[in-house]
């Protein structure tokens, strides 16, 4: 007969498998539709680089998330969207049981709650279903957190120095915001060791534990920026926005909304992370130093450094991961406490789950604006192929990759020419003209896509007025 412990273990495994299956299904559903602008440029840059070595030496662009670029180059620019996004789908799904393993260090209940939040979080579902480097980076950072937590907890006989170095090395080549993740993890370990052993012993242990990881990150930075320095163009940005306070605060307010599935955008959500941290200190939550560094110190560092491009919630993924771990532990503790705390924890969990699923379903329906709709519209009117006029080079990859994935013969024209089709794209709240005039010809809209949520591109396809 099975013992009670064996039955409990079996039930835990079955519940975790169901949660992981849900997370996988949501990511596959969110991966439908053509690649949006940043994904498309990643695919085109990887294709134009020609070889794996070219990914490291020749792209020198902020759209080059190296591990993702290698995958896109391997599958080809004409790969189906689901295949192009497969690396993110896989790593985003594997992150769910890794997060559960971190939570299970407190209890199986915390593990399951944490896994559920990671499975449905709109931020992670979105980033785990698009061809970018954020999902692989998130997985690498979670592995580093788990290894560090186990070491600090005395559950490992040997220091995981090599494993940590590999995690940070791969994570940084997936997305360079891993550098901030390293600062949070190393800072957490340093504070914990200092408190236990004193300053000198902590410094020696930190050197042994994280020294190889520092060398690995130095190597990544040297490769990325060394190649850019050797390039005639230097390091390039697809779109660089200087630091501005309002976009910075808006992104910080949107981040917990995409993290927990909050129903609307509001500056009120700025209060959510510090409030959770203050409540966590009274609940006996573990890894508080990590949470404070990742959730509060990381954004403050960006503000102090006056970093550019801070108006995008995705750049705060390090804080997002810490928030989910924090919320999973707090809700799990509340559920285990009984009484009114159990009811409150259950209500919060159900609200987050419902809100997150609502945003996930919207992503699956909206498909980030789905630029392949423009190809379908041209194919209906001109099955043998078409020529399309663009306003600028920014949207070139968007329409070029969509055509390649649909195997549709498309010629992109930049010079002033009265082509049959005109393709325009816009950012955020920018508007489209009703009847644009190009090269003396009036165009009429025939198809459009409007993106909602964290990622996507707005576009309109026009046809020459007869």
N, C-alpha and C positions, 0 to 999 in steps of 0.2 A: 504493500500500500504506500501511497505517496504521503510523506509527512506534511504537516501544516506549512512548514517552510518551503517545501517543494511546490505545493499548490500555490502559495503566495508568489513564488518566483515565476511559476508558469503564467499566472494571471498578469503579473507585471510585464512579462515578455510579450504577452498577447496584446495588452493595452498599448505598449510602446510601439509594437509593430503596426497597429491600427493607426496611431498618430503619425508615424513616419509615412505610411501609405497615403494618408490624407495630405500630408505636406508634399509628397511627390505628385499626387494628382493635381493639386493647386498649381504647382510650378509648371507642369506640362500644359495645363489649361491656359496659364498666363503666357506661355511661350509661343502661342499661335500668332499668325500675322507677320507681315514683313518687318525687317529690321528698322528701328527708328534711327534718327540722324547719327547719334554717337556710335551705335552699333555698326551702322553702315560704313562710317568712316573707319572704324577699327578693321572691318573686313577688307575695305579697299586698300588701306595702308599695309595690312599684312600681305595681301595679294601682290601689291606693287613691290614689296620688299624682296620678293623672289625666293629667298632661302631662309632657313632658320637663323643663320648668322646675320642676315639682313635685318631681321626683327630687332636684334640687339644693337646693330651698328648704324642702320640707315634710316630708321623711322623718326626718332628723336621728337616725339610729339606726345602731348598729354593724353591723347586717345590711344596710346600704345600701352596697354596693360599686358606685359610681355607674355605671361602664360596663356592668356586668352588669345593674344595675337598668334601665338604658335599653333593653338588649336584651330583658329579660323584659317590660317594658312594651310594646315593639314587637310581640312575638309573642303576647302576651296570656296571661292567667292560666290559660286552658284549653288552652294549647299542649301538644302531645305532649311527654313528658319529653325525648326525643331532640332536639327542636327547642329546648326551653328551655335545654338544655345545649350547644347548637351552638357558641356563642361560645367556651366553654371547650375544647370538642373541637378547634376550629380553631386557637386560639392555642396550646393544649398540643401539638398536632401540629407546628405551624410552629416551635416552640421546639427541636425535635429537630435540624433542619438548621442552626439558628443556633448551637446548642451544638457541632455538628460543625465549623462554620466557626471557632469559637474554638479547638477542638482542632487543626484543620488548620494553624494558625499554627505548630505544632511539627512535625507530620507527618500524612500521610493515615491512617496506622495509628492514631494517637491520636485523630484525628477520628472514625473508625469505631467505636472502642471507646467514646468519649464519647457518640456518638449512640446506641449500643446501650444504654448505661446510662440515658440520658434516656428512651429509648423504653419501657423496661420498669420503671423505678423505681416501686414501689407508691405512693409519695407523689405523684409526678407523674401517674401514671395515674388515681389517685383524684381529685386536684384538677383534672385535665384532663378529667374526665368528669362534673363536677357544676356546677350553675348558681350559681357563686360567682365572686369576682373574682381568685382566686389565680392561675389559669392566665394570664390576660392580664397580670397584674403580673409573673409569671415571665418571660414573653416580652419585656416591655419592659426588664426588668433585664438579661437576656442580651444584648439589642441594645446597651444602654449599656456592658456589659462589652466586647463586641466592638469597638465604636467607640473606646472608651478604649484598648484594647490595640493597635489599629491605629495610633492617634495616637502612643502612647508608642513604638511600634516604628518610627516614621518612614515608615509606608506611606500617609499621607494628605498631600496638598499643603495642604489647608485644615483649620483646626480644625473639628471636628464639633460646634461649640457649639450650633447650632440643633437639630441632630438629637438631641443629648443632652438638651436642654431638652424637646423633644417626647416623648422616651422616658420621662423622669422624670415629666412632666406626666400623660401617659396612664397610666403605671404607678401613680402615686399615686391617680388617680381610679378605678383598678381595685381597689387595696387599699392602705391607708395604711402598711402595713409597708414599702412602697417607700422611705419616709423612711430606714429603717435600711439599705436597699440603697444609697441615695445616699451615706450616710456611709461605707460600705465601699468603694465605687468611688472616691469623691473622696479618701478617706484613702489608698488605694493609689496613686492618681495623684500626690498631694502628696508622699508619701514617695519615690516614684521620681524625681520632678522635683527634689526637694531634694537627693537623693544625686548627681544629675547636674550640677545647675546652681547649687546653693547656695540659701540661704533666700530672699533677696530676689527673684531671678529666678524661683524656683519659685512664690512668692506672686503675682507678676504674671501668670505663665502660667496659674495656677489661676483667677485672676479672669477671665481672658479665656476659658478653656475651660469653666468651670462657672458663671460668673456668671449667664448666662441660665437655667440649670437651677435655681439658687437662687431666682431670681425666680419661675420657674414653680411651684416647690414652695411658696413663700410664698403665691402666689395660690390654690393648691389648699387649703392650710390655712385661709386667710382665708375662702374660700367655704364650706368644710365647717363650721368652728366659728363663723363669723360667722352663718350661717343658724341654727345651733343656739342661739346666744346670743339671736337675735331671736325664737326660738320660745318660747311659754309653757312648754313642757315641758323645754326645754334638750336636751342630748345624752343619748340613752337607750341602755341596754344591754339586750339580750335576757336575758342572765344574766351578772352581774358577780361574779367571785370575786377577793377580795383576794389579794395575793401571799402564798404559803406555800411554804416551802422544799421540802417533800416532793413536791407536784405539779410544781413547777418542775424538780426533778431527774428525776422520772419522765418528764416530757415530753422532756427532753434525752436520756434513755436510749432512749425510744421513737423519737425522730427518726431516728437512724442505722438503726434496725431497719426503718422504713418507707422509708428512703432506698435501702438495699441489699438488702432482702428477707431480713433476718436472721430465723432460724426461730422465735424466741420472745422474749418481753419480759424484759429483765434489766437491772439496774443496771450489769452488766459492760460494756454497750455505751457507757457514759459514757466509757470509755477509748479508744474507737475514734477519734473526731475528733482529740484531741491526739496520739495515737500516729501517725496518718497524717501529721499536720503535721510531727512530729519526723523521721519517715522521709523525707518529701518534701524537707526541707532538705538531705539528703545525696544525693538523686537529681538535683538540679539542676532541680527543678520551677519553672516560670514562675509569675508572679503570686502569690508567697508572701505578700506584704503583704495582698493582697485576701483570701486564704484565712484568714489569721490574724484579720483584722478581722471577716470575715463569720461565721466558725465559732466563734471564741473571744470576741472583744470584744463582739459583738452580744448573746449571751446574758448575759455579765457586766454589760453596761449595763442590761439589763432587771432583773437582780437588784439592782443598785445603785439603780436608780430605784424599786424596789419596785412594779413595774408589775403591774396586775391581769390576770387571765385568761391566766396564763403556763403553765397546765397542759395546753395543747393543742399537740401536735407540729406542727400545720399552721402555727402562728405563727412557726416557725423555718424557714420556706421559704427565706429568704435564705441561711441556713447550709446547708440541704439542697442548693441549687443549687451553692454553692461546693464542698461535699463531692463531688458528682458530677463536677464539672470536675476536681477534684484527683485523684479515683480514676481517672478516665478517662486522665489524663496519666500517672499512676504506672504503671498497668497497661500502657499503650501503650509506655512506656519499657522496662518489664520484658520485654515480648514482643520488642521490637527488640534487646535486649541479648544474647539467646541463652543457652545453658547452663541452669543451674538456675533463673535468674531468669525465663527464658521459660516453663519448666514451672510455676513458682509463679504467674506472671501469668495463664497459661491456666487453672489450677485456680481461682484467685480469680474470674476473669471468668465461668467456667462456674457456679461456686457462686452468685454474685450473680444471674446470669441465671436459674438454676433457682429460687432462692428468691423472686426478684421475680415470675416468672411464676406461681408457686404462689399468691402473694397476689393477683395480678391476676385469676386464674381464680376465686379465692374471692370477690372483689368482684363479678365478673360473675354468680356463682351466688347470692350472698346479696342483692345489689341494695340494700345499705344498710338492710335490714329491709323494704323495699318496702311502704309504707303503702297502696298501691293494693289490696293484698290485703284490707284491711278493706272497701273499697268493693265488691269482688267478692263478699265474703261477704254483705253486706247486699243486694246486687242479686239474689243467688240466692234469698234468703228473702223479699224485698219488691221485685219488679221495677219497680213503679211509683214508687218513691221511699221515703224513710224519714226518721224523726226520730231524732237521736242525742243523748244526754246527755253532756256533758263535765264533768270535775272542775274544770277551770280554763281560763283563756284561752290559756295557753302552747301547748297543742296544737291550738288552733283552726285555724291556718293549715294545719297538717299534713293534717287531714281535709278541710278546705274546698277546698284546691288539688287534692287527690287526686280529690275528687268532681267538680270542674270539669273536670279532664283526662279523666275517664271519662264526662263528660256525664250524670252521675247526679243526679237531683233529691234533694238532701239538705238537711234543715233542722237546724241546730245549736241545741241548747237548753242554756242555762246555768242557768236557774232550776230549783228543785227540782221535778221532774216525773218520774213513773214511765214514761219512754219505753221503747220496745221494746229499743233498743240503747244501750249504754254504751261509750264509747271512752276508754281510759286510755293514757298514754304515760309512759315513765320514762327517766331518765338513767343511763348507766353501769351500776353494780352495784345500783341500786335494784330492789326486787322488786315483783311484782304480787300482789294478793290473789286467793285461789282462788275465793271466792264473795262478792264485795263486796255491801254493802247500801247502796242509795241511795234516799232518799225512801220508806223503808219497804218497798222491793222488793229481793229477792235476785236477783243476776245470775250467769249461768254463762258461762264463756269459750267462744267458738265459733271464733275465729281469732286468730292472733298472728304477730308478726314480731320477730326478734331480730337486731340489726345486729352485724356483726363488722368489725374493721378500723378505719381512720382516721375514717370518717364513718358516720352513720346514726342511726336512732332505734328504740328498743324500743317496741312497742305491743301492746295486747291489746284485742280487741273482744269484748264480752259481750252476751248476749241475756237479756231478762227471763225468769226462771224461771216456768214455767206452774204 
